[in-house]
């Protein structure tokens, strides 16, 4: 058997380990996007613009979830931005290793 025949028989199906890793990565990134990013926006806005008009730290979380459940595109983008950025970085790393 030629040496390249073993490479051709490589199993390329998505296995449960990969699926489990991706699900945990997605869950962690969504939790970060749902809790930490609105709070970072609040801290940055408070430092640059002054106090939040609708209240304090928990008011911005309430407003974020209200916008999220009402279907605001900006809220959904903020929710999935960490996973998108992480996926783009992982893809760039993969592409650079292939060079």
DSSP file (Angstrom, degrees, kcal/mol; ACC not computed):
  #  RESIDUE AA STRUCTURE BP1 BP2  ACC     N-H-->O    O-->H-N    N-H-->O    O-->H-N    TCO  KAPPA ALPHA  PHI   PSI    X-CA   Y-CA   Z-CA
    1    1 A X              0   0    0      0, 0.0     5,-0.1     0, 0.0     0, 0.0   0.000 360.0 360.0 360.0 126.5    0.0    0.0    0.0
    2    2 A X    >>  -     0   0    0      1,-0.1     3,-1.2     2,-0.0     4,-0.6  -0.241 360.0-114.1 -65.1 157.4    1.5    3.4   -1.0
    3    3 A X  H >> S+     0   0    0      1,-0.3     4,-0.6     2,-0.2     3,-0.5   0.803 113.6  57.0 -65.5 -29.1    2.1    5.9    1.8
    4    4 A X  H 3> S+     0   0    0      1,-0.2     4,-1.4     2,-0.2    -1,-0.3   0.635  90.3  73.0 -79.7 -12.4   -0.5    8.3    0.4
    5    5 A X  H <> S+     0   0    0     -3,-1.2     4,-1.1     1,-0.2    -1,-0.2   0.849  93.4  54.6 -68.8 -33.0   -3.3    5.7    0.6
    6    6 A X  H << S+     0   0    0     -4,-0.6    -1,-0.2    -3,-0.5     3,-0.2   0.873 106.7  51.3 -67.0 -35.8   -3.3    6.1    4.4
    7    7 A X  H >< S+     0   0    0     -4,-0.6     3,-1.1     1,-0.2    -1,-0.2   0.853 106.9  53.8 -68.8 -33.7   -3.8    9.8    4.1
    8    8 A X  H 3< S+     0   0    0     -4,-1.4    -1,-0.2     1,-0.2    -2,-0.2   0.781 103.4  56.7 -72.2 -25.9   -6.8    9.4    1.7
    9    9 A X  T 3< S+     0   0    0     -4,-1.1    -1,-0.2    -3,-0.2    -2,-0.2   0.336  75.6 134.7 -87.8   8.4   -8.6    7.1    4.1
   10   10 A X    <   -     0   0    0     -3,-1.1     2,-0.6     1,-0.1    -3,-0.1  -0.351  63.9-115.8 -61.8 133.5   -8.6    9.6    6.9
   11   11 A X        +     0   0    0      1,-0.1    -1,-0.1    -2,-0.1    -2,-0.1  -0.601  35.3 177.7 -74.3 115.9  -12.0    9.8    8.6
   12   12 A X        +     0   0    0     -2,-0.6    -1,-0.1     2,-0.1     2,-0.1   0.241  35.8 123.1-105.4  11.9  -13.3   13.3    7.9
   13   13 A X  S    S-     0   0    0      1,-0.1     2,-0.7     0, 0.0    -2,-0.0  -0.446  73.9-104.9 -73.2 148.9  -16.7   12.9    9.6
   14   14 A X        -     0   0    0     -2,-0.1     2,-0.1     4,-0.1    -1,-0.1  -0.633  44.9-156.3 -73.2 114.1  -17.5   15.4   12.4
   15   15 A X     >  -     0   0    0     -2,-0.7     4,-2.0     1,-0.1     5,-0.2  -0.386  26.9-105.2 -92.3 172.7  -17.1   13.3   15.6
   16   16 A X  H  > S+     0   0    0      1,-0.2     4,-2.5     2,-0.2     5,-0.2   0.782 116.0  58.9 -69.2 -28.4  -18.7   13.9   18.9
   17   17 A X  H  > S+     0   0    0      2,-0.2     4,-2.3     1,-0.2    -1,-0.2   0.931 109.2  43.8 -66.7 -44.6  -15.5   15.3   20.5
   18   18 A X  H  > S+     0   0    0      2,-0.2     4,-2.5     1,-0.2    -2,-0.2   0.912 114.5  49.8 -65.3 -42.7  -15.3   18.1   18.0
   19   19 A X  H  X S+     0   0    0     -4,-2.0     4,-2.2     1,-0.2    -2,-0.2   0.895 111.2  49.3 -63.4 -40.3  -19.0   18.8   18.3
   20   20 A X  H  X S+     0   0    0     -4,-2.5     4,-2.3     2,-0.2    -2,-0.2   0.907 111.5  49.2 -65.0 -42.6  -18.8   18.9   22.1
   21   21 A X  H  X S+     0   0    0     -4,-2.3     4,-2.2     1,-0.2    -2,-0.2   0.917 112.4  47.4 -63.9 -43.8  -15.8   21.3   21.9
   22   22 A X  H  X S+     0   0    0     -4,-2.5     4,-2.6     2,-0.2    -1,-0.2   0.878 111.1  51.5 -66.4 -37.5  -17.6   23.6   19.5
   23   23 A X  H  X S+     0   0    0     -4,-2.2     4,-2.5     2,-0.2    -2,-0.2   0.915 111.5  46.8 -65.9 -42.1  -20.8   23.6   21.6
   24   24 A X  H  X S+     0   0    0     -4,-2.3     4,-2.4     2,-0.2    -2,-0.2   0.889 113.0  49.9 -65.9 -38.0  -18.8   24.5   24.7
   25   25 A X  H  X S+     0   0    0     -4,-2.2     4,-2.2     2,-0.2    -2,-0.2   0.917 112.3  47.1 -65.5 -43.8  -17.0   27.2   22.8
   26   26 A X  H  X S+     0   0    0     -4,-2.6     4,-2.5     2,-0.2     5,-0.2   0.919 112.6  49.7 -63.3 -44.3  -20.2   28.6   21.5
   27   27 A X  H  X S+     0   0    0     -4,-2.5     4,-2.4     1,-0.2    -2,-0.2   0.923 112.4  46.9 -62.7 -45.2  -21.9   28.5   24.9
   28   28 A X  H  X S+     0   0    0     -4,-2.4     4,-2.2     1,-0.2    -1,-0.2   0.897 113.7  47.9 -63.5 -40.7  -19.0   30.3   26.6
   29   29 A X  H  X S+     0   0    0     -4,-2.2     4,-2.4     2,-0.2    53,-0.3   0.877 112.1  49.2 -69.3 -37.3  -18.8   33.0   23.9
   30   30 A X  H  X S+     0   0    0     -4,-2.5     4,-1.9     2,-0.2    -2,-0.2   0.896 110.9  49.8 -69.5 -39.6  -22.5   33.6   24.0
   31   31 A X  H  X>S+     0   0    0     -4,-2.4     4,-2.0     2,-0.2     5,-0.6   0.918 112.1  48.6 -63.2 -42.2  -22.5   33.9   27.8
   32   32 A X  I  X>S+     0   0    0     -4,-2.2     5,-2.0     1,-0.2     4,-0.7   0.914 113.1  47.8 -61.9 -42.5  -19.6   36.3   27.5
   33   33 A X  I  <5S+     0   0    0     -4,-2.4     5,-0.3    46,-0.3    -1,-0.2   0.777 114.5  46.8 -69.4 -26.3  -21.5   38.3   24.8
   34   34 A X  I  <5S+     0   0    0     -4,-1.9    -2,-0.2    45,-0.2    -1,-0.2   0.785 130.4  14.1 -86.1 -28.5  -24.7   38.3   27.0
   35   35 A X  I  X5S+     0   0    0     -4,-2.0     4,-1.3    -5,-0.2    -3,-0.2   0.810 127.4  40.1-113.7 -53.2  -23.1   39.4   30.3
   36   36 A X  I  X<S+     0   0    0     -4,-0.7     4,-2.5    -5,-0.6     5,-0.2   0.895 110.7  54.0 -75.1 -40.1  -19.6   40.7   29.9
   37   37 A X  H  ><S+     0   0    0     -5,-2.0     4,-2.4     2,-0.2     5,-0.2   0.929 108.7  47.4 -65.3 -45.5  -19.9   42.8   26.8
   38   38 A X  H  > S+     0   0    0     -5,-0.3     4,-2.2     1,-0.2    -1,-0.2   0.896 114.1  49.4 -61.0 -35.3  -22.9   44.9   27.9
   39   39 A X  H  X S+     0   0    0     -4,-1.3     4,-2.5     2,-0.2    -2,-0.2   0.881 110.1  50.0 -70.4 -36.3  -21.1   45.5   31.2
   40   40 A X  H  X S+     0   0    0     -4,-2.5     4,-2.5     2,-0.2    -2,-0.2   0.879 110.6  50.3 -66.2 -36.8  -17.9   46.5   29.3
   41   41 A X  H  X S+     0   0    0     -4,-2.4     4,-2.8    -5,-0.2     5,-0.2   0.897 110.5  50.3 -65.3 -39.6  -20.0   48.9   27.2
   42   42 A X  H  X S+     0   0    0     -4,-2.2     4,-2.5     2,-0.2    -2,-0.2   0.926 111.8  46.8 -64.0 -44.7  -21.5   50.3   30.4
   43   43 A X  H  X S+     0   0    0     -4,-2.5     4,-2.0     2,-0.2    -2,-0.2   0.926 115.5  45.6 -63.8 -44.8  -18.1   50.8   32.0
   44   44 A X  H  X S+     0   0    0     -4,-2.5     4,-2.3     2,-0.2     5,-0.3   0.923 114.8  47.2 -65.0 -44.6  -16.7   52.4   28.8
   45   45 A X  H  X>S+     0   0    0     -4,-2.8     4,-3.0     1,-0.2     5,-1.0   0.872 110.7  52.3 -65.3 -37.1  -19.7   54.6   28.3
   46   46 A X  H  X5S+     0   0    0     -4,-2.5     4,-0.6    -5,-0.2    -1,-0.2   0.889 112.8  45.3 -66.4 -38.2  -19.7   55.7   32.0
   47   47 A X  H  <5S+     0   0    0     -4,-2.0    -2,-0.2    -5,-0.2    -1,-0.2   0.867 125.7  29.6 -72.4 -36.3  -16.1   56.7   31.7
   48   48 A X  H  <5S+     0   0    0     -4,-2.3    -2,-0.2    -5,-0.2    -3,-0.2   0.847 135.4  21.1 -92.7 -37.6  -16.4   58.5   28.4
   49   49 A X  H  <5S-     0   0    0     -4,-3.0     2,-0.2     1,-0.4    -3,-0.2   0.607 102.9-114.5-111.3 -15.3  -19.9   59.9   28.4
   50   50 A X     << -     0   0    0     -5,-1.0    -1,-0.4    -4,-0.6    -2,-0.2  -0.649  63.2  -7.4 107.9-170.0  -21.0   59.9   32.0
   51   51 A X  S    S-     0   0    0     -2,-0.2     2,-0.3     1,-0.1     5,-0.1  -0.190  76.8 -99.5 -64.3 152.2  -23.7   58.0   33.9
   52   52 A X    >   -     0   0    0      3,-0.4     3,-1.0     1,-0.1    -1,-0.1  -0.538  27.5-137.9 -72.2 133.5  -26.2   55.7   32.0
   53   53 A X  T 3  S+     0   0    0     -2,-0.3    -1,-0.1     1,-0.2     3,-0.1   0.811  97.8  49.1 -67.0 -31.8  -29.5   57.5   31.5
   54   54 A X  T 3  S-     0   0    0      1,-0.2     2,-0.4     2,-0.1    -1,-0.2   0.488 122.2 -82.0 -90.3  -2.2  -31.7   54.6   32.4
   55   55 A X    <   -     0   0    0     -3,-1.0    -3,-0.4     4,-0.0    -1,-0.2  -0.999  63.2 -38.8 143.3-144.1  -30.0   53.6   35.6
   56   56 A X  S  > S-     0   0    0     -2,-0.4     4,-1.3    -5,-0.1     3,-0.2   0.052  78.4 -54.1-105.4-149.4  -27.0   51.6   36.7
   57   57 A X  H  > S+     0   0    0      1,-0.2     4,-1.0     2,-0.2     3,-0.2   0.875 131.7  45.5 -64.4 -41.5  -25.1   48.5   35.8
   58   58 A X  H  > S+     0   0    0      1,-0.2     4,-2.1     2,-0.2    -1,-0.2   0.732 104.0  64.6 -78.1 -20.3  -28.1   46.1   36.0
   59   59 A X  H  > S+     0   0    0      2,-0.2     4,-2.6     1,-0.2    -1,-0.2   0.877 100.3  51.2 -68.1 -36.8  -30.3   48.5   34.0
   60   60 A X  H  X S+     0   0    0     -4,-1.3     4,-2.3     2,-0.2    -1,-0.2   0.860 108.6  51.5 -70.2 -32.4  -28.1   48.1   30.9
   61   61 A X  H  X S+     0   0    0     -4,-1.0     4,-2.5     2,-0.2     5,-0.2   0.921 111.2  48.0 -66.5 -42.1  -28.4   44.3   31.2
   62   62 A X  H  X S+     0   0    0     -4,-2.1     4,-2.1     1,-0.2    -2,-0.2   0.915 113.0  47.7 -62.0 -43.0  -32.2   44.6   31.4
   63   63 A X  H  X S+     0   0    0     -4,-2.6     4,-2.4     2,-0.2    -1,-0.2   0.883 111.1  52.3 -65.1 -37.5  -32.2   47.0   28.4
   64   64 A X  H  X S+     0   0    0     -4,-2.3     4,-2.5     2,-0.2    -2,-0.2   0.936 111.7  44.6 -64.0 -46.2  -29.9   44.6   26.5
   65   65 A X  H  X S+     0   0    0     -4,-2.5     4,-2.5     2,-0.2    -1,-0.2   0.841 111.5  54.2 -69.7 -31.3  -32.1   41.6   27.1
   66   66 A X  H  X S+     0   0    0     -4,-2.1     4,-1.3    -5,-0.2    -1,-0.2   0.934 112.2  43.9 -64.1 -45.4  -35.3   43.6   26.3
   67   67 A X  H  X>S+     0   0    0     -4,-2.4     5,-2.6     2,-0.2     4,-0.6   0.884 112.6  53.7 -64.6 -38.0  -33.7   44.6   23.0
   68   68 A X  H ><5S+     0   0    0     -4,-2.5     3,-0.9     1,-0.2    -2,-0.2   0.933 111.8  42.8 -63.0 -46.6  -32.5   41.0   22.4
   69   69 A X  H 3<5S+     0   0    0     -4,-2.5    -1,-0.2     1,-0.2    -2,-0.2   0.684 109.2  58.4 -77.5 -16.8  -36.0   39.5   22.9
   70   70 A X  H 3<5S-     0   0    0     -4,-1.3    -1,-0.2    -5,-0.2    -2,-0.2   0.554 120.9-107.0 -86.5  -6.5  -37.6   42.2   20.9
   71   71 A X  T <<5 +     0   0    0     -3,-0.9     2,-0.3    -4,-0.6    -3,-0.2   0.737  52.6 172.7  95.0  24.6  -35.5   41.2   17.9
   72   72 A X     >< -     0   0    0     -5,-2.6     4,-1.8     1,-0.2    -1,-0.2  -0.503  27.3-148.1 -69.4 128.4  -33.0   44.1   17.7
   73   73 A X  H  > S+     0   0    0     -2,-0.3     4,-2.4     1,-0.2     5,-0.2   0.883  97.1  55.6 -64.6 -38.7  -30.3   43.3   15.2
   74   74 A X  H  > S+     0   0    0      1,-0.2     4,-2.1     2,-0.2    -1,-0.2   0.883 107.3  49.5 -62.9 -38.4  -27.7   45.3   17.1
   75   75 A X  H  > S+     0   0    0      2,-0.2     4,-2.0     1,-0.2    -1,-0.2   0.896 111.7  48.3 -67.8 -40.1  -28.3   43.2   20.3
   76   76 A X  H  X S+     0   0    0     -4,-1.8     4,-2.0     2,-0.2    -2,-0.2   0.877 110.4  51.4 -68.4 -36.7  -28.0   39.9   18.3
   77   77 A X  H  X S+     0   0    0     -4,-2.4     4,-1.1     1,-0.2    -2,-0.2   0.923 110.8  48.7 -63.9 -43.1  -24.8   41.1   16.7
   78   78 A X  H  < S+     0   0    0     -4,-2.1     4,-0.5     1,-0.2     3,-0.2   0.872 109.5  53.6 -63.3 -37.1  -23.4   41.9   20.2
   79   79 A X  H  < S+     0   0    0     -4,-2.0   -46,-0.3     1,-0.2     4,-0.3   0.903 118.7  32.3 -65.0 -42.3  -24.5   38.5   21.5
   80   80 A X  H  X S+     0   0    0     -4,-2.0     4,-2.1     1,-0.2    -1,-0.2   0.409  91.9  95.9 -99.4   2.3  -22.7   36.5   18.7
   81   81 A X  H  X S+     0   0    0     -4,-1.1     4,-2.7    -3,-0.2     5,-0.2   0.893  82.0  52.7 -61.1 -42.4  -19.7   38.9   18.2
   82   82 A X  H  > S+     0   0    0     -4,-0.5     4,-2.5   -53,-0.3    -1,-0.2   0.919 112.0  45.1 -62.3 -40.5  -17.3   37.0   20.5
   83   83 A X  H  > S+     0   0    0     -4,-0.3     4,-2.5     2,-0.2    -1,-0.2   0.890 113.7  50.2 -68.8 -37.8  -18.0   33.7   18.8
   84   84 A X  H  X S+     0   0    0     -4,-2.1     4,-2.3     2,-0.2    -2,-0.2   0.927 113.0  45.9 -64.7 -45.2  -17.6   35.2   15.3
   85   85 A X  H  X S+     0   0    0     -4,-2.7     4,-2.3     2,-0.2    -2,-0.2   0.921 113.5  49.2 -64.0 -43.9  -14.4   36.9   16.3
   86   86 A X  H  X S+     0   0    0     -4,-2.5     4,-2.3    -5,-0.2    -2,-0.2   0.897 111.6  49.1 -62.9 -40.4  -13.0   33.7   17.8
   87   87 A X  H  X S+     0   0    0     -4,-2.5     4,-2.4     2,-0.2    -1,-0.2   0.889 110.2  51.1 -66.2 -39.3  -14.0   31.7   14.8
   88   88 A X  H  X S+     0   0    0     -4,-2.3     4,-2.4     2,-0.2    -2,-0.2   0.900 111.3  47.9 -65.2 -40.3  -12.3   34.2   12.5
   89   89 A X  H  X S+     0   0    0     -4,-2.3     4,-2.3     2,-0.2    -2,-0.2   0.898 112.0  49.3 -66.7 -40.0   -9.1   34.1   14.5
   90   90 A X  H  X S+     0   0    0     -4,-2.3     4,-2.3     2,-0.2    -2,-0.2   0.897 111.7  49.1 -65.6 -39.4   -9.2   30.3   14.5
   91   91 A X  H  X S+     0   0    0     -4,-2.4     4,-2.8     2,-0.2    -2,-0.2   0.908 110.9  49.8 -65.7 -41.8   -9.8   30.2   10.7
   92   92 A X  H  X S+     0   0    0     -4,-2.4     4,-2.5     2,-0.2    -2,-0.2   0.899 110.9  49.9 -63.2 -40.1   -6.9   32.7   10.2
   93   93 A X  H  X S+     0   0    0     -4,-2.3     4,-1.8     2,-0.2    -2,-0.2   0.914 112.1  47.6 -63.5 -43.0   -4.6   30.5   12.4
   94   94 A X  H  X S+     0   0    0     -4,-2.3     4,-1.2     1,-0.2    -2,-0.2   0.914 112.5  49.2 -63.7 -42.7   -5.6   27.4   10.4
   95   95 A X  H  X S+     0   0    0     -4,-2.8     4,-0.6     1,-0.2     3,-0.2   0.888 110.5  50.2 -65.9 -39.0   -5.0   29.2    7.1
   96   96 A X  H >< S+     0   0    0     -4,-2.5     3,-0.6     1,-0.2    -1,-0.2   0.843 107.5  53.7 -69.1 -32.2   -1.6   30.5    8.1
   97   97 A X  H 3< S+     0   0    0     -4,-1.8    -1,-0.2     1,-0.2    -2,-0.2   0.784 103.8  57.8 -71.1 -24.9   -0.6   27.0    9.2
   98   98 A X  H 3<        0   0    0     -4,-1.2    -1,-0.2     1,-0.2    -2,-0.2   0.642 360.0 360.0 -78.0 -15.0   -1.5   25.7    5.8
   99   99 A X    <<        0   0    0     -3,-0.6    -1,-0.2    -4,-0.6    -2,-0.1   0.492 360.0 360.0 -70.6 360.0    0.9   28.1    4.0
